[in-house]
Amino acid sequence: MTNCTARPIEPTVLKELRETDDAGRPLAPFTDDEGGAPLRCCLRRSAVGERIALVSYAPLRRWAAETGARPGAYDEQGPVFVHATECAGPDGGRYPFARPGVLRTVRRYSADGHILGGRLLELPDTADAALDEAFAEAFADPAVALVHIRAVEYGCFLYEVRRPLLP
């Protein structure tokens, strides 16, 4: 299965998060003095000097609002970095933040928004191929509607992949 693609946070959602995040807090932008923050708006790392913000984001809640799912206790929110103002969005690459050796959790969700399990994945030199394989494995289960990729170190949501449409 090679038609999976990482999905950034949607522009309309970003606009909302830049006003008030999913925890009800106003945007608190800052200048990134170090660079390297994983930006969920454009799925790349920040550069030194960019204006970014750390916001609370509830990806499953947002997806459930679109689909009518009822995740119940599986709903969670956590911190994500975004540009403080509108950006151009992703500029390439199917799977961001995929350097060899990093650990990722591939978490599977049902159409109801309930966790169906997951997998720990250490990315090899062929990171895209390993992620293709992980998504093929996840979506081989017809009950899986959505997959979240998370960083193991902090448990942070990185991006989602939805069930591919059949050709």
Secondary structure, 3 states (H helix, E strand, C coil): CCCCCCECCCHHHHHHHCCECCCCCECCCEECCCCCCEECCCCEECCCCCEEEEEEECHHHHHHHHHCCCCHHHCCCEEEEEECCCCCCCCCCCCCCCCCCCEEEEEEEECCCCEEEEEEEECCCCHHHHHHHHHHHHHCCCCEEEEEEEECCCCCEEEEEECCCCC
